[in-house]
């Protein structure tokens, strides 16, 4: 990791792929990732970690399957939300959206358990910035 400031705008401008996060820095054992998203991700679960979302631009919706039933949280620009570990969830962006995530290094974007991964979703542990 660099010892210099990182511009999130420059990091986001360095790639075009959707649902394919880039690692901008690390905090202890966590990656700080940015991603461009649009459309649907996949239903998935992270068995051992929470997943933190910050919406930088656009709007993110996250479907949740909880013991009380399904619900959707709506995150406009500037909103944060943490999906608790073990909660099945499916992010969806109705418009082009940019997000920042905190996840333990090595966490797969499609979780520990997931449905079939479509071609537009990158099943990755994050990519280094170019």
N, C-alpha and C positions, 0 to 999 in steps of 0.2 A: 504494500500500500504506500501511496505517496505521502510525503510530509508537507504537501502544499494544499491549499484550498482547492476544492473541486466545485465547479459550477454545475448545478443540476441541469440548467438549460443546455449547456454544452454537452453534458453526458447524454441527455435525451436527444439532442440533435445528431449524435454520432451513429444512430441506427434507426431503421424504419420498421423492423419486424414487430408484429403484434404478439403478445403473450410469450415474450422471450426476454426475460429480465437480464439486466446488466448489473454487475457488482461495482458499486462506486467506492465503497470503503468497508471497513470492518470495525466493529466495536466488541471487544473481548472475543467471544466465540460466535458472534452474530455477523451475518452479512447485512449490509445496507444495500438494497437493490432498487433500481428504477425500472419501470416497464411502461410500454405503450400497449394499451389494450382497447379492444373493440369487439363487440359480439360476445358470444358465450365461451366460457372456459369449460371445465368438466366437473361433475360432482366428484368430490374427493375428501379424504380425511387425513389429517396429520395426527397420528396416534400419540406422539410424544412431545409436541410443541404447539404453543399458540401461534397464530399468524396475525401480524400487525399490518394494517393498511392505512396509508395517508393519501388522500386524493389531491394531487397537485393541480390538475385541470380536468374539466369534464365532469362526469358523474359515474359512479360505480354502484352497482346493486349486488348484494350478496344474498343468495338464497341459502337458508339454513334449515336443516332437518334436525329438530330438537325433540326431546321427549314429549313436549306439549303439542307437537305438530310442526308443519312447515311455516316459515315466515320469510319475508324479504326485508333486509335493511337497505335504506337508500342513503348513499354518501355523496353529497354535493362537494364541489371544490372546497378544500380546506378542512374537510371532515376526517376523523380518524375512527377506526373500529378494530377491535381485536376479536378474532374468531377463536374461541377456546379449543384447546387440544381435544381431540376425539369427536369434534362436531363436524358432521358431514356438511359441506358447503359448496356452492357453485357461484363464482363471480360472473357478472355480466355487465358489459358497458354498452348502453344504448347509443352512445356517441363516442368518437375518438377521445380517449381519456389517458391521462398520465398518472401513474401511481408510484409511491415509494413504499417498500416493504422492509420489515425487520424479520429475519429468520435465522435460526442457527446455521452456521456454515455447513454445507452439504445437504441441506433440506431440498428435496425434489419438489418442483413446482406442482406436480400432480399428486403429492402426498404419498402416504404409505399404502393406501387403498383407493382405487379410482375406477371409474367406468372407462370404456374404450376411449383412447386419446385421439381426437381428430387431427388431421394434418395441420390445421392452423394453430395448434397449441404445441409449444416446445416443451417437452418433458426434460427439464434440465435442472441442474443445481445452480444455475446462473452462469453468465458469460462475463469475462473480463472486458472492461472498456477498451476500445481500440485506441 
